Amino acid sequence: MSESIYDRRWEQGPRVVAIGGGTGLSTMLRGLKNHTKNLTAIVTVADDGGGSGMLRQDLGMPPPGDIRHCMEALANAEPVMQQLLTYRFPEGSGKLTGQSFGNLILAAINGISGSFDEAVAKMSQVLAITGRVLPVTTADVALEATFENGTRVLGESKISDFKKAQDCRIQSVRLLPEHPQALPEAIRAIEEADLILLGPGSLYTSVIPNLLVDGISDAVRASKAMKLYICNIMTQDGETEGMTASDHVKALLDHSGPGLVDLCLCNSAPVRPGLVERYKEEDAIPIVVDKEAIEALGVELVTRPLASETLNYARHSFARLSAAVMDLYRERADTRIF
C-alpha cells in the first residue's frame, strides 16, 4: 500500500462500529466523532412507542427516533438546522404533540426515497454527518420479551410496565418475525472494523435487539477487531433492576453466543449522592461491578471514570467515554492492519 494512502487512512482514524440505540449510543457518538471519521453506527429499529411509533403505524416506515438521535449527534449542520432537528411540537398540536421535527424530516425523505436505508443516507448528506448511520435491518420487526415466570409481552414500549407488573426479571427477548435479514452494509462494516462497540444503552431494548438480526452476532463473533461492551452506569427501572455488570454481560452472551466481546468497560467514578437518592426513588442504583463473575464469562473487566460531573443525570460523559474507548484501542488493539 502506498505511503499516501496509508497516511490518509490514519488521518481519518480507526474504523469504529458502534452498535445499539437510544440516548446511550448517541451520547457516545458525540464524543467519538472527535477521534475518527471512519465511524459507523448500527442502530436498532424495534421501537414502537412515542412519536416514532406513531410514524411507524401511520406511514408504515421503520421507527426513525433512534436513527435521528444518532444523526443529530454526528451532524455538522448549521445551528438553525440543529435546532430544527431537536424541536418538538408543543401541547395543543393535535397528533403532532410531542413529535420531533427531525422525525418528520426523515419521514418526508423516506417518502421520496426507494428504501428506508436510502432515506437515512440522504438525510445524512443533508446534515453533513461525520461517519454514517445504518439501520440494522429494514424489516418490519417487533420485540417480544419473555419473563422468568413464563409470561410474554409483545412490543418494545410495553416491556417496562409489564415487567413492573410481573415483578420478575426478563429472561430473554426475540424479534418477530424471527431472523430478519441484516442490512448488507451493516455486515460489511462489522467485517471491516478495527474496533466494535456495543452499548451503552438499554440492555434488552436497545443493544440486544441488534444481535437478533440475522448475521450480526456471527459477524461480530468472527471479527478480529477489538470488541468492547460498555456497561451502563445505573440499573434501569423496568428493565434491569437487580442486575450486576456480569448479569448484563451474560445476557449479551446468552442472546449471541460466546466470543461476542473481549472487554467490558465499566464506570469507576462515584455517582453524586443527590443523584443516587433520586434514582433510588425510581428503583435504580449504580450497577455493581462484579469483576470475578465477569472474567468467569471469559470477558476482561476494565474500569475508568466515565460518569459526567455536570449533568443532572447519572450518565456517561461523552468526552470521558470516547477518550477512554480510544485509549483502550491504542493500548490493546492489534494494529497490524495492512
LUMMARGU-792706 format. One record per residue (C-alpha): residue in one letter; chain; z, y, x; residue number from 1. Coordinates in pm, whole numbers, plus 50000, padded with zeros to 5 digits. Example, Ala and Ser with C-alpha at 12.3 -4.5 7.8 and 13.67 -1.06 7.14 Angstrom:
<atoms>
+------+-----+-------+-------+-------+-----+
| type | mol |     z |     y |     x | seq |
+------+-----+-------+-------+-------+-----+
|    A |   A | 50780 | 49550 | 51230 |   1 |
|    S |   A | 50714 | 49894 | 51367 |   2 |
+------+-----+-------+-------+-------+-----+
</atoms>
This chain:
<atoms>
+------+-----+-------+-------+-------+-----+
| type | mol |     z |     y |     x | seq |
+------+-----+-------+-------+-------+-----+
|    M |   A | 50000 | 50000 | 50000 |   1 |
|    S |   A | 49907 | 50343 | 50137 |   2 |
|    E |   A | 50175 | 50583 | 50252 |   3 |
|    S |   A | 50072 | 50846 | 49995 |   4 |
|    I |   A | 50114 | 50604 | 49702 |   5 |
|    Y |   A | 50449 | 50489 | 49844 |   6 |
|    D |   A | 50568 | 50849 | 49869 |   7 |
|    R |   A | 50457 | 50930 | 49514 |   8 |
|    R |   A | 50637 | 50623 | 49385 |   9 |
|    W |   A | 50968 | 50724 | 49536 |  10 |
|    E |   A | 50928 | 51085 | 49431 |  11 |
|    Q |   A | 50928 | 50955 | 49075 |  12 |
|    G |   A | 51233 | 50730 | 49126 |  13 |
|    P |   A | 51303 | 50363 | 49045 |  14 |
|    R |   A | 51162 | 50203 | 48732 |  15 |
|    V |   A | 51454 | 50206 | 48489 |  16 |
|    V |   A | 51452 | 50034 | 48148 |  17 |
|    A |   A | 51737 | 50124 | 47909 |  18 |
|    I |   A | 51781 | 49901 | 47601 |  19 |
|    G |   A | 51990 | 49998 | 47299 |  20 |
|    G |   A | 52010 | 50262 | 47029 |  21 |
|    G |   A | 52230 | 50524 | 46870 |  22 |
|    T |   A | 52427 | 50801 | 47039 |  23 |
|    G |   A | 52523 | 50592 | 47342 |  24 |
|    L |   A | 52168 | 50532 | 47459 |  25 |
|    S |   A | 52053 | 50891 | 47404 |  26 |
|    T |   A | 52357 | 51023 | 47593 |  27 |
|    M |   A | 52274 | 50808 | 47894 |  28 |
|    L |   A | 51907 | 50906 | 47886 |  29 |
|    R |   A | 52003 | 51273 | 47900 |  30 |
|    G |   A | 52153 | 51209 | 48243 |  31 |
|    L |   A | 51905 | 50952 | 48373 |  32 |
|    K |   A | 51606 | 51182 | 48334 |  33 |
|    N |   A | 51751 | 51390 | 48618 |  34 |
|    H |   A | 51733 | 51088 | 48851 |  35 |
|    T |   A | 51400 | 50921 | 48774 |  36 |
|    K |   A | 51074 | 50990 | 48594 |  37 |
|    N |   A | 51000 | 50616 | 48570 |  38 |
|    L |   A | 51222 | 50580 | 48265 |  39 |
|    T |   A | 51160 | 50363 | 47958 |  40 |
|    A |   A | 51391 | 50348 | 47656 |  41 |
|    I |   A | 51352 | 50038 | 47437 |  42 |
|    V |   A | 51511 | 50116 | 47101 |  43 |
|    T |   A | 51629 | 49913 | 46804 |  44 |
|    V |   A | 51461 | 49958 | 46464 |  45 |
|    A |   A | 51715 | 49775 | 46245 |  46 |
|    D |   A | 51881 | 50088 | 46097 |  47 |
|    D |   A | 51868 | 50111 | 45717 |  48 |
|    G |   A | 52121 | 50386 | 45641 |  49 |
|    G |   A | 52124 | 50766 | 45614 |  50 |
|    G |   A | 51809 | 50973 | 45647 |  51 |
|    S |   A | 51633 | 50700 | 45845 |  52 |
|    G |   A | 51698 | 50451 | 45568 |  53 |
|    M |   A | 51557 | 50690 | 45306 |  54 |
|    L |   A | 51234 | 50739 | 45500 |  55 |
|    R |   A | 51210 | 50367 | 45564 |  56 |
|    Q |   A | 51244 | 50298 | 45191 |  57 |
|    D |   A | 51025 | 50581 | 45067 |  58 |
|    L |   A | 50744 | 50564 | 45324 |  59 |
|    G |   A | 50757 | 50204 | 45440 |  60 |
|    M |   A | 50791 | 50308 | 45804 |  61 |
|    P |   A | 51035 | 50184 | 46069 |  62 |
|    P |   A | 51356 | 50389 | 46084 |  63 |
|    P |   A | 51296 | 50697 | 46301 |  64 |
|    G |   A | 51655 | 50808 | 46375 |  65 |
|    D |   A | 51740 | 50623 | 46696 |  66 |
|    I |   A | 51389 | 50679 | 46833 |  67 |
|    R |   A | 51414 | 51050 | 46758 |  68 |
|    H |   A | 51757 | 51078 | 46926 |  69 |
|    C |   A | 51610 | 50931 | 47244 |  70 |
|    M |   A | 51312 | 51166 | 47238 |  71 |
|    E |   A | 51547 | 51462 | 47190 |  72 |
|    A |   A | 51740 | 51354 | 47500 |  73 |
|    L |   A | 51425 | 51323 | 47710 |  74 |
|    A |   A | 51239 | 51625 | 47571 |  75 |
|    N |   A | 51124 | 51915 | 47786 |  76 |
|    A |   A | 51011 | 52123 | 47489 |  77 |
|    E |   A | 51060 | 52492 | 47414 |  78 |
|    P |   A | 51408 | 52593 | 47284 |  79 |
|    V |   A | 51278 | 52655 | 46932 |  80 |
|    M |   A | 51133 | 52305 | 46916 |  81 |
|    Q |   A | 51463 | 52164 | 47041 |  82 |
|    Q |   A | 51641 | 52348 | 46759 |  83 |
|    L |   A | 51392 | 52216 | 46503 |  84 |
|    L |   A | 51444 | 51858 | 46619 |  85 |
|    T |   A | 51819 | 51876 | 46561 |  86 |
|    Y |   A | 51807 | 52083 | 46240 |  87 |
|    R |   A | 51949 | 51911 | 45932 |  88 |
|    F |   A | 51883 | 52035 | 45581 |  89 |
|    P |   A | 52199 | 52169 | 45412 |  90 |
|    E |   A | 52364 | 52073 | 45086 |  91 |
|    G |   A | 52161 | 52158 | 44780 |  92 |
|    S |   A | 51827 | 52049 | 44928 |  93 |
|    G |   A | 51789 | 51750 | 44695 |  94 |
|    K |   A | 51662 | 51438 | 44873 |  95 |
|    L |   A | 51641 | 51645 | 45192 |  96 |
|    T |   A | 52019 | 51698 | 45203 |  97 |
|    G |   A | 52138 | 51593 | 45548 |  98 |
|    Q |   A | 51791 | 51485 | 45656 |  99 |
|    S |   A | 51689 | 51562 | 46014 | 100 |
|    F |   A | 51374 | 51770 | 46056 | 101 |
|    G |   A | 51300 | 51565 | 46368 | 102 |
|    N |   A | 51281 | 51254 | 46149 | 103 |
|    L |   A | 51035 | 51430 | 45920 | 104 |
|    I |   A | 50815 | 51533 | 46212 | 105 |
|    L |   A | 50796 | 51173 | 46330 | 106 |
|    A |   A | 50729 | 51057 | 45973 | 107 |
|    A |   A | 50440 | 51304 | 45945 | 108 |
|    I |   A | 50292 | 51195 | 46278 | 109 |
|    N |   A | 50328 | 50834 | 46166 | 110 |
|    G |   A | 50127 | 50924 | 45857 | 111 |
|    I |   A | 49829 | 51034 | 46070 | 112 |
|    S |   A | 49857 | 50751 | 46323 | 113 |
|    G |   A | 49735 | 50394 | 46325 | 114 |
|    S |   A | 50076 | 50246 | 46403 | 115 |
|    F |   A | 50440 | 50347 | 46449 | 116 |
|    D |   A | 50432 | 50298 | 46826 | 117 |
|    E |   A | 50123 | 50520 | 46840 | 118 |
|    A |   A | 50314 | 50785 | 46641 | 119 |
|    V |   A | 50607 | 50765 | 46884 | 120 |
|    A |   A | 50367 | 50809 | 47177 | 121 |
|    K |   A | 50206 | 51114 | 47012 | 122 |
|    M |   A | 50541 | 51279 | 46940 | 123 |
|    S |   A | 50647 | 51205 | 47298 | 124 |
|    Q |   A | 50344 | 51403 | 47415 | 125 |
|    V |   A | 50427 | 51693 | 47184 | 126 |
|    L |   A | 50780 | 51706 | 47326 | 127 |
|    A |   A | 50666 | 51652 | 47688 | 128 |
|    I |   A | 50938 | 51391 | 47734 | 129 |
|    T |   A | 51042 | 51255 | 48071 | 130 |
|    G |   A | 50953 | 50885 | 48074 | 131 |
|    R |   A | 50872 | 50710 | 47748 | 132 |
|    V |   A | 51037 | 50575 | 47435 | 133 |
|    L |   A | 50930 | 50244 | 47278 | 134 |
|    P |   A | 51039 | 50078 | 46953 | 135 |
|    V |   A | 51143 | 49724 | 47044 | 136 |
|    T |   A | 50920 | 49593 | 46762 | 137 |
|    T |   A | 50707 | 49740 | 46486 | 138 |
|    A |   A | 50803 | 49462 | 46244 | 139 |
|    D |   A | 50998 | 49548 | 45928 | 140 |
|    V |   A | 51333 | 49389 | 46014 | 141 |
|    A |   A | 51679 | 49380 | 45857 | 142 |
|    L |   A | 52005 | 49297 | 46032 | 143 |
|    E |   A | 52238 | 49032 | 45887 | 144 |
|    A |   A | 52595 | 48975 | 46009 | 145 |
|    T |   A | 52791 | 48652 | 45975 | 146 |
|    F |   A | 53170 | 48676 | 45992 | 147 |
|    E |   A | 53424 | 48428 | 46126 | 148 |
|    N |   A | 53524 | 48335 | 45770 | 149 |
|    G |   A | 53164 | 48232 | 45696 | 150 |
|    T |   A | 53069 | 48529 | 45477 | 151 |
|    R |   A | 52749 | 48724 | 45538 | 152 |
|    V |   A | 52613 | 49069 | 45466 | 153 |
|    L |   A | 52255 | 49192 | 45491 | 154 |
|    G |   A | 52184 | 49548 | 45603 | 155 |
|    E |   A | 52295 | 49732 | 45917 | 156 |
|    S |   A | 52452 | 50015 | 45716 | 157 |
|    K |   A | 52670 | 49771 | 45516 | 158 |
|    I |   A | 52822 | 49581 | 45809 | 159 |
|    S |   A | 53107 | 49820 | 45893 | 160 |
|    D |   A | 53252 | 49847 | 45540 | 161 |
|    F |   A | 53202 | 49478 | 45476 | 162 |
|    K |   A | 53385 | 49388 | 45797 | 163 |
|    K |   A | 53683 | 49602 | 45699 | 164 |
|    A |   A | 53693 | 49435 | 45358 | 165 |
|    Q |   A | 53680 | 49087 | 45515 | 166 |
|    D |   A | 53937 | 49180 | 45780 | 167 |
|    C |   A | 53791 | 48939 | 46034 | 168 |
|    R |   A | 53559 | 48955 | 46333 | 169 |
|    I |   A | 53182 | 48943 | 46337 | 170 |
|    Q |   A | 53074 | 48600 | 46460 | 171 |
|    S |   A | 52703 | 48670 | 46505 | 172 |
|    V |   A | 52412 | 48882 | 46389 | 173 |
|    R |   A | 52047 | 48794 | 46330 | 174 |
|    L |   A | 51727 | 48968 | 46231 | 175 |
|    L |   A | 51538 | 48885 | 45913 | 176 |
|    P |   A | 51266 | 48779 | 45930 | 177 |
|    E |   A | 51377 | 48595 | 46242 | 178 |
|    H |   A | 51191 | 48614 | 46573 | 179 |
|    P |   A | 50985 | 48932 | 46519 | 180 |
|    Q |   A | 50734 | 48996 | 46794 | 181 |
|    A |   A | 50828 | 49247 | 47062 | 182 |
|    L |   A | 50604 | 49541 | 47137 | 183 |
|    P |   A | 50393 | 49420 | 47433 | 184 |
|    E |   A | 50462 | 49743 | 47625 | 185 |
|    A |   A | 50836 | 49672 | 47598 | 186 |
|    I |   A | 50798 | 49329 | 47756 | 187 |
|    R |   A | 50575 | 49475 | 48028 | 188 |
|    A |   A | 50828 | 49749 | 48105 | 189 |
|    I |   A | 51104 | 49490 | 48147 | 190 |
|    E |   A | 50887 | 49275 | 48373 | 191 |
|    E |   A | 50809 | 49575 | 48597 | 192 |
|    A |   A | 51161 | 49721 | 48604 | 193 |
|    D |   A | 51375 | 49777 | 48912 | 194 |
|    L |   A | 51687 | 49839 | 48702 | 195 |
|    I |   A | 51763 | 49718 | 48347 | 196 |
|    L |   A | 52047 | 49877 | 48147 | 197 |
|    L |   A | 52200 | 49752 | 47822 | 198 |
|    G |   A | 52426 | 49989 | 47630 | 199 |
|    P |   A | 52632 | 50188 | 47588 | 200 |
|    G |   A | 52634 | 50184 | 47211 | 201 |
|    S |   A | 52740 | 49986 | 46906 | 202 |
|    L |   A | 52750 | 49625 | 47024 | 203 |
|    Y |   A | 52630 | 49442 | 46714 | 204 |
|    T |   A | 52414 | 49712 | 46554 | 205 |
|    S |   A | 52253 | 49896 | 46848 | 206 |
|    V |   A | 52246 | 49670 | 47155 | 207 |
|    I |   A | 52229 | 49307 | 47039 | 208 |
|    P |   A | 51952 | 49358 | 46776 | 209 |
|    N |   A | 51707 | 49428 | 47060 | 210 |
|    L |   A | 51791 | 49091 | 47217 | 211 |
|    L |   A | 51698 | 48910 | 46894 | 212 |
|    V |   A | 51336 | 49025 | 46912 | 213 |
|    D |   A | 51109 | 48752 | 47048 | 214 |
|    G |   A | 51056 | 48780 | 47421 | 215 |
|    I |   A | 51312 | 49048 | 47502 | 216 |
|    S |   A | 51603 | 48827 | 47611 | 217 |
|    D |   A | 51371 | 48592 | 47801 | 218 |
|    A |   A | 51209 | 48883 | 47984 | 219 |
|    V |   A | 51545 | 49034 | 48082 | 220 |
|    R |   A | 51686 | 48699 | 48198 | 221 |
|    A |   A | 51373 | 48624 | 48403 | 222 |
|    S |   A | 51370 | 48967 | 48568 | 223 |
|    K |   A | 51464 | 49003 | 48935 | 224 |
|    A |   A | 51578 | 49361 | 48864 | 225 |
|    M |   A | 51942 | 49464 | 48885 | 226 |
|    K |   A | 52079 | 49410 | 48531 | 227 |
|    L |   A | 52374 | 49615 | 48413 | 228 |
|    Y |   A | 52573 | 49618 | 48088 | 229 |
|    I |   A | 52752 | 49948 | 48022 | 230 |
|    C |   A | 53059 | 49886 | 47811 | 231 |
|    N |   A | 53181 | 50137 | 47555 | 232 |
|    I |   A | 53496 | 50338 | 47625 | 233 |
|    M |   A | 53659 | 50267 | 47288 | 234 |
|    T |   A | 53653 | 49983 | 47039 | 235 |
|    Q |   A | 53451 | 50071 | 46730 | 236 |
|    D |   A | 53601 | 50088 | 46384 | 237 |
|    G |   A | 53425 | 49841 | 46154 | 238 |
|    E |   A | 53258 | 49655 | 46439 | 239 |
|    T |   A | 53461 | 49565 | 46750 | 240 |
|    E |   A | 53831 | 49616 | 46667 | 241 |
|    G |   A | 54049 | 49400 | 46889 | 242 |
|    M |   A | 53767 | 49308 | 47126 | 243 |
|    T |   A | 53814 | 49333 | 47504 | 244 |
|    A |   A | 53542 | 49408 | 47756 | 245 |
|    S |   A | 53493 | 49035 | 47818 | 246 |
|    D |   A | 53452 | 48980 | 47442 | 247 |
|    H |   A | 53167 | 49231 | 47450 | 248 |
|    V |   A | 53000 | 49052 | 47741 | 249 |
|    K |   A | 53048 | 48712 | 47576 | 250 |
|    A |   A | 52887 | 48837 | 47254 | 251 |
|    L |   A | 52584 | 48955 | 47452 | 252 |
|    L |   A | 52552 | 48619 | 47626 | 253 |
|    D |   A | 52604 | 48424 | 47303 | 254 |
|    H |   A | 52308 | 48606 | 47148 | 255 |
|    S |   A | 52080 | 48581 | 47451 | 256 |
|    G |   A | 52183 | 48306 | 47691 | 257 |
|    P |   A | 52323 | 48309 | 48047 | 258 |
|    G |   A | 52182 | 48532 | 48318 | 259 |
|    L |   A | 52132 | 48835 | 48096 | 260 |
|    V |   A | 52333 | 49075 | 48314 | 261 |
|    D |   A | 52467 | 49081 | 48670 | 262 |
|    L |   A | 52721 | 49360 | 48637 | 263 |
|    C |   A | 52946 | 49508 | 48369 | 264 |
|    L |   A | 53024 | 49877 | 48418 | 265 |
|    C |   A | 53347 | 49998 | 48254 | 266 |
|    N |   A | 53527 | 50330 | 48241 | 267 |
|    S |   A | 53834 | 50376 | 48463 | 268 |
|    A |   A | 53920 | 50735 | 48366 | 269 |
|    P |   A | 54211 | 50775 | 48123 | 270 |
|    V |   A | 54131 | 50888 | 47772 | 271 |
|    R |   A | 54320 | 51207 | 47691 | 272 |
|    P |   A | 54641 | 51136 | 47490 | 273 |
|    G |   A | 54540 | 51357 | 47198 | 274 |
|    L |   A | 54215 | 51165 | 47160 | 275 |
|    V |   A | 54390 | 50829 | 47181 | 276 |
|    E |   A | 54617 | 50920 | 46891 | 277 |
|    R |   A | 54326 | 51044 | 46683 | 278 |
|    Y |   A | 54125 | 50728 | 46742 | 279 |
|    K |   A | 54425 | 50512 | 46652 | 280 |
|    E |   A | 54404 | 50655 | 46302 | 281 |
|    E |   A | 54054 | 50501 | 46287 | 282 |
|    D |   A | 54175 | 50165 | 46424 | 283 |
|    A |   A | 54001 | 50231 | 46757 | 284 |
|    I |   A | 54163 | 50209 | 47101 | 285 |
|    P |   A | 54044 | 50221 | 47464 | 286 |
|    I |   A | 53875 | 49891 | 47543 | 287 |
|    V |   A | 54092 | 49657 | 47751 | 288 |
|    V |   A | 53908 | 49574 | 48072 | 289 |
|    D |   A | 53997 | 49211 | 48149 | 290 |
|    K |   A | 53845 | 49156 | 48494 | 291 |
|    E |   A | 53915 | 48784 | 48536 | 292 |
|    A |   A | 53772 | 48695 | 48195 | 293 |
|    I |   A | 53457 | 48898 | 48263 | 294 |
|    E |   A | 53399 | 48734 | 48600 | 295 |
|    A |   A | 53467 | 48390 | 48449 | 296 |
|    L |   A | 53149 | 48455 | 48248 | 297 |
|    G |   A | 52953 | 48496 | 48573 | 298 |
|    V |   A | 52935 | 48875 | 48549 | 299 |
|    E |   A | 53077 | 49111 | 48811 | 300 |
|    L |   A | 53301 | 49394 | 48691 | 301 |
|    V |   A | 53258 | 49745 | 48828 | 302 |
|    T |   A | 53478 | 50035 | 48715 | 303 |
|    R |   A | 53408 | 50406 | 48755 | 304 |
|    P |   A | 53547 | 50725 | 48593 | 305 |
|    L |   A | 53289 | 50772 | 48319 | 306 |
|    A |   A | 53469 | 50945 | 48031 | 307 |
|    S |   A | 53389 | 51306 | 47951 | 308 |
|    E |   A | 53668 | 51550 | 48028 | 309 |
|    T |   A | 53535 | 51819 | 47794 | 310 |
|    L |   A | 53415 | 51653 | 47472 | 311 |
|    N |   A | 53640 | 51625 | 47169 | 312 |
|    Y |   A | 53543 | 51258 | 47152 | 313 |
|    A |   A | 53614 | 50965 | 47385 | 314 |
|    R |   A | 53258 | 50930 | 47507 | 315 |
|    H |   A | 53075 | 50891 | 47833 | 316 |
|    S |   A | 52989 | 51198 | 48034 | 317 |
|    F |   A | 52611 | 51178 | 48070 | 318 |
|    A |   A | 52633 | 51325 | 48422 | 319 |
|    R |   A | 52907 | 51086 | 48535 | 320 |
|    L |   A | 52743 | 50783 | 48378 | 321 |
|    S |   A | 52394 | 50844 | 48513 | 322 |
|    A |   A | 52528 | 50921 | 48862 | 323 |
|    A |   A | 52739 | 50601 | 48860 | 324 |
|    V |   A | 52442 | 50391 | 48746 | 325 |
|    M |   A | 52210 | 50529 | 49013 | 326 |
|    D |   A | 52478 | 50496 | 49285 | 327 |
|    L |   A | 52522 | 50131 | 49193 | 328 |
|    Y |   A | 52147 | 50078 | 49206 | 329 |
|    R |   A | 52120 | 50233 | 49550 | 330 |
|    E |   A | 52416 | 50031 | 49677 | 331 |
|    R |   A | 52322 | 49692 | 49539 | 332 |
|    A |   A | 51965 | 49657 | 49421 | 333 |
|    D |   A | 51704 | 49472 | 49618 | 334 |
|    T |   A | 51474 | 49748 | 49743 | 335 |
|    R |   A | 51202 | 49515 | 49869 | 336 |
|    I |   A | 50963 | 49633 | 49601 | 337 |
|    F |   A | 50622 | 49634 | 49771 | 338 |
+------+-----+-------+-------+-------+-----+
</atoms>
